[in-house]
Structure formats: C-alpha cells, structure tokens
Amino acid sequence: MGLFKKNPFGHYLILKKWLIRVFGVLTHRRYRGFNELHIEGSEIIKNLPDTNVLFVSNHQTYFADVTAMFHVFNASLSGRVDSIKNIGYIWQPKLNIYYVAAKETMKAGLLARIMAYAGAITVERTWRAKGKEIKREVNPNDTENIGKALDDGWVITFPQGTTKPFKPIRKGTAHIIKNHKPIVIPIVIDGFRRSFDKKGLRIKKRGILQSFQIKEPLDIDYENDSIEEIVSKLEYAIEQHPSFLKVIPTEEIKAMEDLNEQRRWGY
C-alpha cells in the first residue's frame, strides 16, 4: 500500500488504517472483558468476495454496533471462528469497509468526525432532522456514494434508520439492492442497548451477554422481486417484522432473567 494512496472518497488509507487500529485497541474490552460478545456465523464472512457486499442489520446504538462489526469482520477474515480474542487481527484491517450513517450524527462533535474518516458514508435523512419530522427528496449524491462504496468493498447499513426497534424498513435500501445487486448479508444483534448508552460511547452496564448473528446471504431475485418484496425479506431477515413481537408470559420472563444472571460476569 502506497503511503499516500487514497480510497474513492479521497481518504488516505494509511490514516484510515491507523484510526481503525487505535479505535480497535480502545474498544476491544467493550466486547471481550467488560461484556461478552457471542458470535455466530463467522465462517460466512471468510467466504465473501472483496467487493459488492451489503450487510443489513437491526440497530441499537449509534456507534457500538458498527464498531463491533469492524471487530467481528476483521477477526473472521484473520481466521478466528466466532471469536474476537487476541486483538492482533486489528493490525492489518480490511480498509474497504464502509458504513451508512446520518450526516447529522457524524457532524455532531469532533469524535464523530474522526470516526467518520474510518468509513462513514453520510446521508441526509429524508424523514427527520434535528429532532423534527420532515419530508424531503432523497439526495442522489447519497445513493451514488453508497454505490461507489459497494464497487470498492463492503457496506454496512441499518435499513430502519433508527435505533428504535420494530420501526419500518426504509425503501431506499431495497432500491440500492435492486440497482447494484450486491450480496446481502443479514446480521441480528442484541444486548448492545443494555450494555451502552444510546450513542454507544458510554458503558451503561457490565456483564451483559451481547449476541451477534451473521446469517446466510438473502435469496433475492434482483430482476423480478418488487421493492415491497425486498423490504419484507429484510424485515424478516433482521427480525424486525411485527410478527417477532409477542406477549411474553411471566414465567418466561423469569426464566430469561435467571439465565441472564447465570451469564453475568462476577463484577
């Protein structure tokens, strides 16, 4: 890698590499130490092509979710199986990983701006800005940048566009899938909302079992599936379809609480 080589967005790769290394070291114990990250399906990561892969996931915090993905992806590519132990994997990170994030969020403070350099594709929300409901057209530059990132590597997106559970999937993700025909890998996470604050920066509670499930690629007919059909497949794949909501009996809640106590670390 040349010292001054850049990615398609004009970011110096050597600087991006060092940012990922530093943030990787600083955040590792958040998932293996203060809490425990349980990973399933890492073998899927190793078999993916180098470009045109779209990861779709439910969303629980602004930054902790995507940081965990950087850890899991790089650990899996270095040969670890469902594990992020031994942080040496972060020394040679995959540099063509990008993530879709709200422009408003990534401009909110110096830390967010620094993290954006590590791979953010910033987009303007079409439905909300500065805490208020709005309605505006999709910025064509945003979708163009996502396509550019897919051509260069892997893209992580949270198609609900919010950390609130069971909110509708935004159709923009389905349009991107139709237009660019990426391999679509669903990811389902849990435990991050209990572990961290909403931004995913502050540790709210320790000893939480965090789960990270990587699923097989979605079966999508890029030519014949409608936008609505793709949206429905995404909802089920990331377990955010309303059918996943249920009334949990008191006995089941008690059993879950007992299990969580057994999983809890001795802090």
N, C-alpha and C positions, 0 to 999 in steps of 0.2 A: 504494500500500500504506500503510494507516494505521500510525502509529508504534507503536501498541500492539495491532495485530492479531495474533491467535493462530491456530495450526493446531488440528485437532480434539483434539490431545493436550495443549493448554494451553501450547505453546511459543511464545514471542514470535518472529514471523517476522523482525523486524529483527535480533534477536540471532542467529538461525539463519543469516541471510544473511551476517553478518559472520564467523561461525565458518567457514562454507564458504569465504569469500574468504581468510581468514587461512590456513587449512589448505591451500587450493588453492595459494597462493603458496609456502608452506613445502615442499610435497611435489612440486611440478611437476618439478623436476630429477631426481627419482627415476625418472621415466618418460621424460624427454627431457633427457638430459645425462649423468647417471651411468650410466643404462641407456637402451635404446631400445625404445619400445613400438610394436609393429607392429599396426595396427588393420585389421580387415576388416569390412565390412558397416555402416558408419556411416549409410548412406542409409536403413536400416531405422528408425533412431531418429527421424529427421525426420518420418516418415510415421505415427507412432503417435498415438493420442488422448491427451488430457491426463490421463485417469484410467483405472483398472481395467486396468493393465498389470502383469504379473508377470514379472520377469526371474529365470531359474533358471540357476545356474552351478555348475561344479565349484569347489573351494575349496582354496587353497594356503597362505594366511596369514590371521591374524585380521583385520588392518586394511588391508594394502596392496591386497588385491583390490577391496574396496568403494571405497577411495579412488580407484583407477584408474577405476572405473565412474563416479564423480561427475565425474571429468575428461572421460572419453570422452562421456558423455551431454551434458554442458553444451557441450562443444566441437562436437559434432554438431548440437545444436539451434541453435547460433550460425552454422552454415553451413560449418564445416570438414569436409572429406572425408577420412576415415580419418587424422586428424591432431589433435594437441593443441598444435600450435605456436602461439605468440603467446597468452599466458595471459589476454589481455583478456576471453575468454569467461567467466571466473570472476566478473567484476564484477556480472553480473546472472544469478545461478544459478537454476535451477529449484528452487523451495523445497518442492515436494510430492514429493520423492524420499525413500523410506524404505528401511531395510534390516533384515532379521530377524537378531537376534544373541542369543546366550545371555546370560541375565540375570547369570549368574556372571561371565562375561567382562567385561561392561560395568560391573560394580561393582568391578572389580579395579584400583583406583588412580584418581587424580584425572584423568589424561589420558583414560582410558577413559570416565569420567563426562562429561567435556566433549564428547568425540566423540559420545556417546550423544545429546546435545542436537541434534546435526546431523541426526538422523533415525532413530535406532535404535528398533526395536520389540523390546523384550526379552521373551524367552520362557524358561520353565523347561524344561530338558532332561528328558525322561521316562525316559532310559536311563543318564544319567551325571551325577554331581555331585561336585565336589571330588576328582576323580580316581578315583572309585569307581563301579563298576557298580551301578545302581539300577533300580527298576521302579516308576513311578508314573503315575497317570492324567494325561491332557492337561488343563492348566488352561484352562477355557473362556474366561477373560478374554484369554488369549493369542491364541486364534483370532479372537475378537471384535475385538481390536485390529488384527490383520492385515487383517480385512475392512474396518475403519474406514479404514485406510491406503489400501487399494485404492479405496475410494469417493472418497478425497481425491486420489489421484495414482498414482505408480508405486512398486512394491515390489520390492526385490532379496532373493532368498533363496538359500541354499545347501542344497539338499534332502538332502544326505548328513549335514549337521550336524557335520561334522568335516573337518579339513584332510588327513586320510589318504586317499590315492587308492583308488578302486575299492571303497569301502565302500557298503553298501546305501542306496538312496533311502528316506527316511522317508515313510511313507504319509500323514503329516499334510499334506504339500504337495499330494498328489493329492486329499485331501478338500477342501482350500481351493479347488482348481481346480474341482472338481465343484460346490461350493456357490456360488462367486462368479463363475464363468465369465469369468475375465479373459483377455485376450490374453496368451499365454505365449511369451516370447522367450528361447530358449536362448543362453547365452554359454559359450564354451570358452576358458579362459585357460591359459597355460603360461609358465614362466620366472620366476614370482614366488617359487617355492620356492628357486630357485638365487640369486635376487637379494637376498632378505631373510631375516631370522630368522623363526622360527615366528609371532611376533606381528605381523610386518610393519612393525616400527618401526625396526629397525637394518638398515642396508645391509650385507649379508654379502659381496657380490661385485659388482664393477662390470663394465661392458662386456657385460652379458647382453642378448640379444635376447628381449624379452618379447612374447608374442603374445596378441591379444585378438580373438576371432572372434565376431561377432554374427550369429546365424542367423535365418532366416525364422521367422515365428510357427508354433508347433506346430499341426498339424491334430488337433483334439480334438473328439470328439462328446460334449459335456457331459452329454447325457441317457443315452446308451447305452454309452459306454466305462466299463468297470469300473475300480475303484481299481487293480487289478493291471495292467490295460492302460495306464493313465495312468503308473503307476510305470515300466513298461517303456519307454514313449515318452520319459520323462525321462532314463532311463539311457542310451539311445542318443543322445539329443539333446545331452547334455553329455559324451558319450564316456566314460562311466563304467561301461558294461556290461562284464561279464567278457570278452566277445568282443574287446574292444580290447586285452586283454593278449596279448602274443605273445613268443616267444623270438626275440631279435634276433641275427642272425648277427654274428660278429666283424667281418667286412668292412663291414657296415652301420654298426656302432658306430664304426669307424674313420672312415668317410666322414662321419658326423654330427659327430664331434669335429673333423675338418678343416674342415667347414663352419662350426662354431661359432667356430673360430679366425679364419676369414676375416671373420666378423661382428663379432668382438671389436673394441672401440674401442682406440685406442692409449694406454692408461694405463700 
